Amino acid sequence: MTAHGVPPARRSYDAVIVGGGHNGLVAAAYLARAGRSVLLVERLGHTGGAAVSTYAFEGVDARLSRYSYLVSLLPRKIVRELGLDFAVRGRDISSYTPVRRGGRDTGLLVGGGRARTREAFARFTGSEREFEAWERFYGMTGRLARRVFPTLTQPLPTREELRARVDDEDAWRMLFEEPLGAAIEEHFQDDAVRGIVLTDALIGTFADARDASLRQNRCFLYHVIGGGTGAWDVPLGGMGALTDALAGAALDAGAVFATGCEAVRVETDGTRAEVTCRGEAEEFTAAARHVLVGASPQVLAALLGEQPPPPAEGAQLKVNMLLKRLPRLRDQDVDPREAFAGTFHVRESYTQLATAHAEAASGRLPSAPPSEIYCHSLTDPGILGEELAASGHHTLTLFGLHTPARLFTGDNDSVREELLKATLDQLDTHLAEPVTDLLALDAQGRPCIEARTPLDLERDLRLPGGNIFHRDLAFPYAQEGTGRWGVETAHPNVLLCGAGAVRGGGVSGIPGHNAAMVVLGE
């Protein structure tokens, strides 16, 4: 049952879940299916959090994944155990990186089979050395992924237990002990190839390749272990298909949803808790044996009236577009349908990423903003209405790097527009026609493009500082204060089941699963 803006009929539950993002929904589904009474409260008028699909442009029949958009870290175990009607589709093309070399437009297309990729590397770099290094490096991350990923839905291993499980001292050194830049520079020589590898370490993460904090290593790790393969797949029907399926599983099992109701306070004695919520017209209180908070650590601290954790900061630009057709490329050797099917890298060489980071760290927008793009509708045309699909329309999703929230604090709107123009200008250097000339128009004749800065994400979704992971990612092993599952807090019956939990971040459902396991005594 779902009630909007009004108190639920019942006021006592086994578990109250604060936040209806995908992790909260996973927890609700597991607990309700185990026979527990569950109330989920969500501030917005709908569930899904950042994993939603939206008709973003007025009068346009295109259902876009507005925020998060690809799936890698969601364990098949969760889909299977919750009986979700949800599927993903792999991408045959991994990436395309356009560059201008020797006075001509060219690029590196990765994918389409081993032989084709080998040939592409040789043509792009002049030898097979980089391809062989690529196979060795990603052979190593693949072995590590198969050993590490299954642990994410188990109690946290110790550092030494995980090291023993990895059973590869070179891999452990490169990914867990030394800045990732050292491994990249050790393995690869080509500047563009080095950049392709590094980008997985910088998604929503403002760091240099040689950052001593290793935050780039932690980001990279979670981007190469998903599913035990590191593959990033397209959610069929858009990201909202996942959260719709999760909501259905929880509701079918008896969970109660209260949307349009914001939790404002949590009080607990360690055994029983009360959650005070504000609906559209009145406040109400729900009692529970357990409270699971699917929001950020900052929100958790505020609910408990405790000292907040250190501030978080996001560092990305998210842009959604609908085009009348895919743009033609300056590199005429590559079909746009392949170039945009995988990850299309713009200004993401190793040197360009370092320059962009240095400029942003000094308080300036990158002069050549790096970004990566992909076309969802090439793999999953079902997100478009029949007329749009038949007429050749396509979506483009752009994710910009090295744009920390601090750069937008003066005037978010004007800086957003300045950055968006600069980012599209960089894309245009690789196109045979300006991308803005291809934008579809909405019912009011406006171009179908929208952009979100870290401050926009903070305003819309309460992501602290616009950080898509809620805070810096953590290595997936036990550390002081992490608890057995990585979701525990100082209060035995209050759990953190959002992205800020250990092994959180990304669309995985892992914190929701792990918090449910604590409640169920696993």
N, C-alpha and C positions, 0 to 999 in steps of 0.2 A: 504494500500500500504506500502511496505517495501523497503527502499533504504539502501544500505550498503556503508558507507564510503564517501558518497557524499551528498551535501546539498539537502534538499527537494525542490520541485518546488515552494512551497508557503513559504512565510517568515513571516506571521502574523497569530496568532491563538488565540482562546479563552483561551486555556491552553497549556502550555508546561510542560511535565513531564520529569524529569531528573531521569533516572534509570529504567531499564526494568525488575526488579525483580517482584515477584508476587504482591507486594503491588502497584507498579507503574502500573502494568497491570490491577489490579482491578480498580484503579482510572480511567485509560484510558477507560476501558469498560463502567463504569458508565457514565462518561461525554460524550463519543461519543454516547451512546444510548439515552442520554438526548438531543441530537442535537447540542452539542458543538463541535467546531473544535479543534482537539487534535493532537499535535505532541509529540511523545515519543522518547527521545534520549537515546541511550545505548552505553556505552564505548566498551563493548565486541561485538563480531560478532553475537551474538544471545541474545534473551531475556530469562528470567527465573531466573537470579541471582543464589542464592543458592538452588533454588527449581527446579533442572534440573535432567533429566535422561541422562546417558551417556554410550556409549560402551567404558568402561574404559580400557579394555584389548585387545590388537591388535589381530584381527582375531577371536575374541570370541563373539559368538552371545548371549550376556547377557547385558541387558540394566539396569544399576544400578542407584539408586538414590545416586548420588555422595556425596552430602552434607546433606541437610535435608532429612528426610526419613519417618516420621510418621505424621499423621494429627489428631489434636484434637480441635484446637482453630478456625478452619474455620467454620463460621456460615452457617448453611444450607440456611439461608436467602440470602447470597451472591450467592451461587450456584443456587438457585431458581430464583432470580431476574435477574441474568445475563444469564440464560438459558444454563448453562454449561453442557456439556456432560462429566461428571466426577463423579466417584463413589469411595467409600471406602468400605473396608470389615473389620468387627470386628474380634478380636482374642478371641477364646474361653479360651485359657490359658493366664493368666495375667503375671505370672512370675514363674521362677524356680531358687532357690538359693541353690547351692551345698555347703556342708560343710563336714568336717570330725569330727565326734563326737563319743566318746567312742571307739576309735580305728577302726571305720568303716566309709565308705563313704555313706553319706545319703544326704538328701536335702528336701526343702519345695517347693512343687508344688502348686501354687495358681491358681484356675480356674477349669473349668470342671463341674461347678455346686456347689451349696451351700453345699450339703451333702458331696461331695467329698473333698471340701476345708476344711470343719470342720474336717473330718477324717485325712487329711494331717497335719493340725495343731496339732491335738492331738498326732499323731504318732511322729511328729518332736519335740514337746516341752514337751510331757508327760502329758498334760492336755488340757482342752478346754478353759482355761483362756485367752490365747492369741487370740484365734479365736473370743471369745466374745468381747474382747477389740478391735479387728480389725473391727468387725461389728459396734460397737458403734462409733469408730473414723471415719470410712469411711461413716457411716450413716450421721454423722455431716457434713463432707465435701460434701457429695452428696446434702444435703439440701441447703448448702451454694451455691453450684454450680448452682442449679436451680434458685436461687434468684439473683445471681451476673452476670451470663453469659449474660442474655438478655440486661444488661445495657451497654455492651461493644460496641454496635452499636447505642447507644443513646448519647445525650450530657452528659458530665461528671456530675455525681452526686457530691454533697458535701460529705465530710467525714461523717457528721451526717446523711445525707440522705441515704448513703449506709449502715451505721450502723443500721438505722431503718429498711431498707429493709432486711438485714441479720436477724434481729430479734432473735438473739441468742447471749447473752452476753458471754457465755463460748467460743463459736466459735470465736467471735470477739477478745476476749482476747488472745486466743491461736494462732491465725493466724495474727492479725493486731497489737498486742501490746507487746507480750512477745516473746523472741527467741523461735523458733519452737522446739528446743531441750527440752525445759521444758515440752511441751505437749507430746512429744514422750516418755520422761522418765516417765511422769505421767501415761500414758496409757499402756505402754508395758514394759515387763521385759526381754524378750529374746533378746540377743544381735543381732542375725541375723535378727529377725523381726524388731527391731528398725532400723537397717540399711536399710532394704527394704523400709520402710516409708521415711527415710531421703533422699534417692537417688533422689526423685523428687524435692528436694530443691537444688540440687547441679548440675543440668544439665547446663554446661557452666558457672557455678557460683562458684567462689572460696571463700568459706565461711565455717566456723565451725558451728555446730548445735546450739551453744550458742552465735553466733556473735551478738553483740549489735546493729549492723547496720540494722538488719532484712532483709538483701538482700536475705538470704536463705528463709525467709518467703514469700517474693514476688515471688521468683522463684517457690516455692511450690504451691502458690496460683494459678498461671497460669497453672500449671501442673495438677491440680485437678478440674478445673471448665469447661474445654472444652466441648462444646456442652450441657452444663448443666448436664453432667454425669462424666466428667473426663476421659472418655475412649480415648485411643490412637489407631487409626485405620490405616490400611494399604491402601495407595492410589493405586488403581488398575491401572496397567500400569506404576507404579513408579511415583515419584514426578513430573517428566516432563509432565505427563498426565494432571496435573492441570494447569501448566503454558502454555502448548500448547492450552488448552481449553480457558484460559483467553486471550491469544494473539488472538486466532481466534475470540472470542467475540468482542474484541476491533476493530480488523481490519474489521470485517463484518459490524460494525456500522460506519465505516468511519475514524477511527483513522489512522494517518500516523506514521510509525516507521522509525527511522533513526538509524540503528545499525552501529557499528564501528565508532561512533561519540561521542566524550567525551565533556561534558559540562565543560567549564573552567572558566566561569564568569557569574554572575547574577547581573544585575543592576535594581533597582526599585525605583520609587518615591512613592510607596504605591498604585498607581492606575494602572500604566502600567509598564511592565517590559521587559527587553531584556535579552536573554540567548545567550551567545557566545559559539559556539561549534567548536571543531577541528575534521575535518574528515581526510581521508587518505591523501588528497592533499592540502586542504585549510581550512581556518576558515570561518564560516558563523554565522550570527546572526538571531535569530528568536524573533519576538516581541510577547507579550502575555498579556492578562489581568490578568492571574494567572499563577504562577509557582509552581508546586508541586515537591518536591525533595524526591525521593524514596531512597536516599542514607543515610549515617550516619550523625549525627549532626556535626561531624568533617568536612565532605565534604561540608555540607551546609554552615558552617562558612567560609570555604576556598572560596567557590563560591561567597559569599557576601563580602569577604575581612574583616571579623570580627574576634574578639578574639575567638579562639577555646574553646570548653568545656573541662573539665578535661579529661585526658587520660583514655581510656577504656582498659580492659585487658580480653582476653579470657582465658579459662582454661580447654581445652578438647583436646583429641586425637581422630581423626576420621579415622577408618580403614575399607576398603572394601575388601572383599575376595570372591573368587569363589572356591568352593570345589568340588572334584570329587564325594563325598558323605558326609553325615553328620558323624561326629566322634562318636565313641562309648563312653559311659560314664562309670566312675568307679562306680557310683551309678547304679546298675543293676536293681533297682526297677522302673526306669523311662525310658520311650521311648524317644530317642533323638528327635523324631519328635514332641513331646510335649514340651520337655525341651527348644528347640530352637524356638518354635513357639511364645512364649511370650518373656518376658525380662529375659535373663539368667544373673544372678548377679555373678560377680567374685570379691572376696575380698571386699565386700561391707557391712560387718557387721558394726554396730555402732562404735565399737572400731577400726576396721580397717580403716574406713573412717576418724576418728579423727587422727589416726597415720599418714595416708597419707597426711592429711592437714598440720599437724605440720611439717612433713619433708619438704614438698614443701614450706611452709612459711619460713623455715630456709634456703632456697636456694638449696635444694637437690631434685632430683627426688624421688618420693615415692619408698621405697624398695620393696613394694608389691603393684604395681599400681592397683587401683580399676577400674573396667570397667563393662559395660553391653552390651549384645549382643542379636541380634535377626536375624532370618532367614526370609527375605521377601518372598522368593520363595515358602516356605511352604504354605503361605496364598494366594499368587498370582504367580503361576507358569508361567503365561503369559509373565513375563519379560525375560524368558529364551527361546532360540530357541528350536524347537521341538526335535532335537537330544540331546541337553544338558538335557532337562527335562526328556526325555525317558531313558537316561543313569544314572539318579539319581543325577546329579549335583545340587548344591544348593549354594545360596549366604549366606554370613554372614556379618552382619554390626556390627562393634564394636565401642562403644563410651566410651572413657576413661575420668575419672574424676581427679580433683586435679592436673592438669598439666598446671599451669599458664604460660603465654607467657614469663615472665621474665626468666624462666629456659632454654629457647632456644636461648637467644640473643647472646651467645658466639659463638656457632657453631650449627646452626639449623639442618644441615644434620646429623651430628654425634650424637647429642642428640636424634633426631628422631629415628635413628636406635637403639640406646641404650634403649630408652623407649619402642619401638615396641617389641624388643626381651624380655624385662622384662615383658611386658603385656601379651604376648603370653605364656611365661613360667608360669605365674600365671594361665592362662586358662588351660594349660596342666596338672596342678595338679589335675584337676577334670575330665580329659579325660583318656580313656584307651589307647590312641595313640596320638602322637604329631599332632597338627593341621597342622603344616607345611608339614607333610607327605601327607596330603590330598589335598593340593592346586593344582588346575588345572594349566595347562601351556598355555601360549598364543602362537601366531603364531611363535614367535622367541624362544620358549622353556623356557620362563621366568615364574616364579611363578605368579599366578594371585592374587596379593595383593598390595594395595597402602595405604599409611598413610598420613594424613594431620595434622600438628601442628597448633597452633594459628598463628604463623608467616606465614605459608603457606596460611592460609585463608586470612590473611591481604594482602599478595602479589597477590593472585589470584582473590579475590572478593572485596578487599578494605574494609574488615571488620576491624574496628579500634582495633588494638591489638589482632585481631582474635576473638573478642567478637561476638558471634552469635546473641546477642540481640542488638548490636551496643553500648549499655551502660547498666548500672544497670537497671533492671526492676523497674517500679514504681507501687505503689498501684493504683487501678483503680478508683480514685476519684480526684476531682479538688484540686489543690494546687496553691500556688502563681505562676503566670506566665504560667499556663498550658493552658489558654484559655478555650473556651466553649466545644470544642471537643477533646482537647489534641493534636492537630496538628498545632495549630497556632504558628506564630513567631512574632517578633517585627515589621514585615512588613505585613500589612493587606492582601496583595495579594501574599505572599510567604508562602507556607505551607510545613511542614515536614510530608511526608506520608510513611516513612520507619519504620523499626523496632524500631528506637530510639524515636518514638512518644509515648506519654502516651497510654498505653494499646497495645503497639507494642510487638514484640518478638514472635518467633514461626511462623509457616506457618498459618496465620490467615486471611490475607487480610483486617483486621480491620482498620489499619491506612489508607489504600487506600480508603476504603469505607468512613471513617469519613472525610478525606480530600475532597473527592468528594461531600459530603453533605455540607461542608462549601461553596464550589464553587457554588453549586446549591441553596444556601440560605436556607437550612433546619435548 
